[in-house]
């Protein structure tokens, strides 16, 4: 039985040392070379700390160097935390203040931005730590399977992102299930879409390491040009995808597959609702491919339910998120914490099992609020994660996603707290009051605002760019004289939403 995800890499290197493991826009690397670079990084980390289970920030672009840094961190017995190099300084500083990494690994191209932060730890430059040492230092054998492996920072309602800590056990549980369920072999060439600071990338990375697949780290600029993206995948012989639905939708809407059709045989998607009309377009072009709809928040190690398409759906028929993954249990609870077992009754989706995150790093209070005692079990301590997602069983007893319980949304594959957007926009000097709502019908983030001075949309967008990452940008800006107030003295969000 595996204890540490590094064992995936070690076993694959023994079997397939000269097989290409990863390819990015600049280079490709074999499993043996990849492993050696990771060992160099582990050795360098161990020079500066005797600790294990400590967070190490990885401030690198989506690349082979980022992946070797992840594995080097795990070899050193520590926890890697991907950081988005495109994030505004303010958001990065909030993450650093919250997580307090002891080391951040970056490269020559990005160190100047990193040095703008207030950070007391050690900065390691990637180019400088790949030495010719033959005596490697690792500490991965000191950790156990319930220790942390990575931290993914998700949007937080107070404006400070929450650092979700996932254990080795949870990753192994997920990857073992996915390997068997989707019959993954070393013939898979996976086209990576998800940024490494987004948890969907976990499936790409660890399926590759466990099964000696090849992972194509797709250049980010190609996602702006769907035809070039498909041409690239065809050139690279990509046969498996795990994408957010919005990209699949764009390809369908532009009828790209009519002129360029790579040889896909497995197409997985998660992160937001997949429209059935566009899914049917894909199925038409790949009638023999496996299509699977996965669901899950970051707090449960990527996914906890799945539905592999096994029948035809009308264009206006909702696609199920299916059934629970192996070794996960899904509970649908009503407002009185009673278990819902009959069809067409909505409740909150809650999860229990090995997939659950260890919690929010450095925030026990938020952890206790989200990871609570299972109300159906009063015999011994047992945690469940309350997703805040409302779901119901259809007549086939398949789970159907209905929407968010609170103001948290899924947009462009990212889980976003509208409160974080509001907190960030509240710092813009020309804005007096703001409210952000989500137009789910048109998949738009809409900003309503009061402004004491005139501010053009162009200047407002520039100001927003200094406070928020691009995927959190409002898609529509609406200036109003006064935000409506409800009977409780709060902004009337429902009234604003109804005005869309």
C-alpha positions, 0 to 999 in steps of 0.5 A, spaced: 500 500 500 502 506 498 503 511 503 506 517 499 505 520 492 512 520 490 512 512 490 508 513 484 514 517 481 519 512 483 515 506 481 514 509 474 522 511 473 524 504 475 519 501 469 520 506 464 526 511 465 527 513 458 519 514 456 517 522 455 513 524 461 512 531 460 512 536 455 511 543 455 512 549 450 520 549 451 522 542 452 520 535 454 523 530 459 524 523 461 521 520 467 529 519 469 531 526 468 525 529 471 526 524 477 533 527 478 531 534 477 526 533 483 531 530 487 536 536 486 530 540 488 529 536 494 536 537 496 536 544 496 530 545 500 533 540 505 539 545 506 535 550 508 530 547 513 530 540 517 522 541 518 517 536 514 510 538 513 511 545 512 509 549 506 513 551 500 510 556 495 512 554 487 511 561 484 513 558 477 509 558 470 505 552 468 511 548 466 516 542 467 519 546 472 513 547 476 512 540 476 519 538 478 518 543 484 512 540 486 515 533 486 522 536 489 518 539 495 514 532 496 521 528 496 523 533 501 517 531 506 514 538 505 507 541 502 507 544 495 503 550 494 502 553 487 502 560 486 499 564 480 504 568 477 499 572 474 495 574 481 495 581 483 500 583 488 495 584 493 492 577 493 499 574 493 501 578 499 494 575 502 496 568 501 503 569 503 500 572 510 495 566 511 500 560 509 506 563 511 511 558 507 518 557 509 521 557 502 518 560 495 521 557 489 521 561 483 525 563 476 529 569 474 523 571 470 519 572 476 523 573 482 522 581 481 515 580 482 516 576 488 521 581 491 515 586 491 512 582 497 513 582 504 516 575 505 521 573 511 522 566 508 527 564 503 527 565 496 530 559 491 531 561 484 530 555 480 536 556 475 540 556 481 538 550 484 539 545 479 546 543 481 551 537 479 551 534 486 551 526 486 549 526 494 541 527 494 537 529 500 530 526 501 525 526 507 519 523 504 520 517 508 519 520 514 511 522 513 505 518 513 499 518 508 495 523 512 500 528 512 499 534 507 501 534 500 499 540 497 495 546 498 490 550 493 488 557 495 480 558 493 476 564 494 475 566 501 468 571 502 473 575 507 477 577 501 483 572 504 483 566 500 483 559 504 488 554 503 485 547 502 490 542 505 490 535 501 493 529 504 497 524 500 492 519 502 486 523 499 490 523 492 492 516 492 485 514 494 482 519 488 488 516 483 487 509 484 479 510 483 480 514 477 485 509 474 481 503 474 474 507 472 477 510 466 482 504 464 488 508 464 494 505 461 501 508 459 498 509 452 494 515 454 497 522 452 493 527 456 492 534 454 493 538 460 488 544 461 487 546 468 492 551 471 497 548 476 493 552 482 487 549 480 485 542 483 483 539 476 490 539 474 491 534 480 488 528 476 492 530 470 499 530 474 498 524 478 494 519 473 501 521 469 505 519 474 502 513 476 501 510 469 507 512 465 502 516 461 505 522 457 502 529 459 502 535 454 502 542 458 498 546 453 501 553 452 496 557 455 495 562 449 492 556 445 486 556 449 484 563 446 484 560 439 480 554 439 482 552 432 489 552 434 488 548 440 485 542 436 491 543 431 496 542 437 492 536 440 492 533 433 499 534 432 501 532 439 497 525 438 493 527 444 488 522 446 485 524 453 482 531 456 480 533 462 477 540 461 472 545 464 466 545 460 467 552 458 472 550 453 468 545 450 462 549 449 467 554 445 469 549 441 462 546 439 459 553 438 465 555 433 464 548 430 471 547 430 471 539 430 468 540 423 475 542 420 480 539 425 478 533 429 484 530 434 484 522 436 480 523 442 478 517 446 477 519 453 473 526 454 472 528 462 470 535 464 468 538 471 468 545 474 461 547 472 455 545 469 456 542 462 450 544 457 447 538 454 447 541 447 454 542 446 456 535 449 451 532 444 455 536 439 462 532 441 458 526 442 456 526 435 463 527 433 466 522 437 461 517 438 466 511 440 469 516 446 468 515 453 465 522 456 464 523 463 462 528 467 465 529 474 463 534 480 467 536 486 469 542 490 477 543 492 475 540 499 474 533 497 480 532 492 478 534 486 471 530 485 467 526 489 461 524 484 461 522 476 457 520 471 459 517 465 455 518 459 451 511 457 445 514 454 442 520 449 440 526 452 435 532 449 439 538 448 435 541 454 435 535 459 440 536 465 446 532 465 447 528 472 453 529 476 451 521 477 453 517 483 459 517 488 466 515 487 469 509 490 470 510 497 466 516 498 460 517 501 455 523 498 449 525 503 444 529 501 441 533 507 435 537 508 434 544 512 433 539 518 439 535 517 435 529 515 437 524 509 434 525 503 433 519 499 427 520 494 427 523 488 426 531 486 427 533 493 433 538 493 438 538 499 445 540 500 450 535 498 455 533 503 461 528 503 464 523 508 470 519 506 478 519 505 477 524 500 476 530 505 481 535 505 485 536 512 482 543 513 484 550 511 491 551 513 492 556 519 484 557 520 481 552 525 475 556 525 473 556 518 475 548 518 470 547 524 465 551 520 466 547 513 468 540 516 462 538 521 460 532 525 456 528 521 449 529 523 447 522 522 452 519 526 452 520 534 456 514 536 463 517 534 467 523 531 466 523 524 467 529 519 463 531 513 464 537 508 458 541 507 459 543 500 454 549 499 451 546 493 444 544 492 442 537 489 437 532 488 436 525 485 432 525 479 427 519 477 433 514 476 436 516 482 442 520 479 444 526 482 442 533 479 446 539 480 441 545 482 445 551 484 449 554 490 446 555 497 450 561 498 454 567 494 459 562 492 459 561 484 462 556 479 465 561 473 470 559 468 471 552 472 473 556 478 470 556 485 469 564 486 466 567 492 462 573 490 464 576 497 472 576 495 470 580 489 466 585 493 472 586 498 477 587 492 473 592 488 471 596 495 479 598 495 478 602 488 478 609 491 472 612 486 467 606 488 463 608 494 459 602 494 459 595 490 455 589 489 456 583 485 451 578 483 452 572 478 447 572 472 447 564 471 443 564 465 448 568 461 454 565 465 456 573 467 459 576 473 455 583 474 458 589 478 453 594 480 456 600 483 456 607 486 461 612 484 462 619 487 466 621 481 465 619 474 470 613 472 470 610 465 469 603 464 476 603 461 479 606 467 475 601 472 477 595 468 484 597 469 483 598 476 480 592 477 486 589 474 490 591 480 486 587 485 483 581 482 485 575 477 482 575 470 478 569 472 474 574 477 473 580 473 466 582 472 463 581 465 458 587 466 459 593 469 453 597 471 453 604 475 447 606 479 445 612 483 444 608 489 444 600 491 437 598 493 436 596 501 432 591 504 428 591 510 434 588 514 438 594 512 442 590 507 443 591 500 438 587 496 441 582 492 435 579 490 432 585 487 439 586 483 439 579 481 432 580 478 433 586 474 438 582 470 
